[in-house]
Amino acid sequence: MNTKKPFSMQLDPKMFEPATAEEKEYITKMRPSSTFFRDGVKRLLKNKVATISLIVVVLITLASIILPLVWPYSYEQMLGSTPGRPMDSSYNNLAPFTYGKTELKRIDAGEKIFPHIFGTDAHGRDYFIRVVYGTRISLAVGFFASLIVLVIGMTIGSIAGYAGGKVDLIIMRIVDIIYSLPDTLIIILLSVVLGRVLSVEGTVLEKIGSNIISMFIVFGLLYWVSMARLIRGQILSLREQEYVLSARATGAKGKWIITKHLLPNCISVVIISTALQIPNAIFTESFLSFLGLGVNAPMPSLGSLASDALNGINSYTYRLIIPAVIICLIVLSLNLFGDGLRDAFDPKLNA
């Protein structure tokens, strides 16, 4: 409106002049562009507990990958065993930073020998590299098991939520039946049966072992129900939105609507649930390995190392404490990081 003539109906031409550079810069500073993911990352980084937990998990993961490549001992190498010679028992059950008889002679001769930081086990194997390799196995099983749960749960949950009706009814009754089963008992029974039925000798899976394959099958059979129920609830609340009705009106198929509209809009919940599923998978793997149903010997995992340490718990207590502390550290860090992800990316908490 013309400020000089307040009762005039003519508009002020200055209102239509292009904004100056200073005005544009002022508006840009007042309203910076951002995205949901960028805002979530900022909130996550402000959470010191979640950030420290992420750093701990990354450092442990990198150490478990890099150290076996540069360490002078392997996880299955028996230091006192030489082909054609009797077993040298001086390498068995070495205390931390001690050496066997042959190594002492080589040190006296001026040769440098890399120390056994955590000593050796009852078979003369370097315990530190076994702990590192066991951490790698436990982390790998946890991550891959979570991916299996994610794929199965997301597929079944999205189908149940979008289809509805009898399909949803049947799937949810199956979920209820699986929920009613005693988890620990079923896991043990399936692991024992599948471990005996599966035969991986002479295949590419021989090095992984039948026990780990059976463990993945157990996760795929039992642990997808929570993810499926969560995804179903999200899709039930999203499928009546206007953009979904518009896509249906244009003739879009259900698969396209699920992959292009529904799942991307609940991806934050999927990420959070997956991050919280990883420590559960690691803990389950460790507990199965502790019972002897996990990885195949001589491949170690944190659970099998803790189980082996029970035989000498009075004399070598640290062998039980070390893997137990690492399991607690990994599970605690992943849980705290998952809580931080939920606080940062859950739109209901940030509304």
Disulfide bonds with the S-S distance in Angstrom:
none
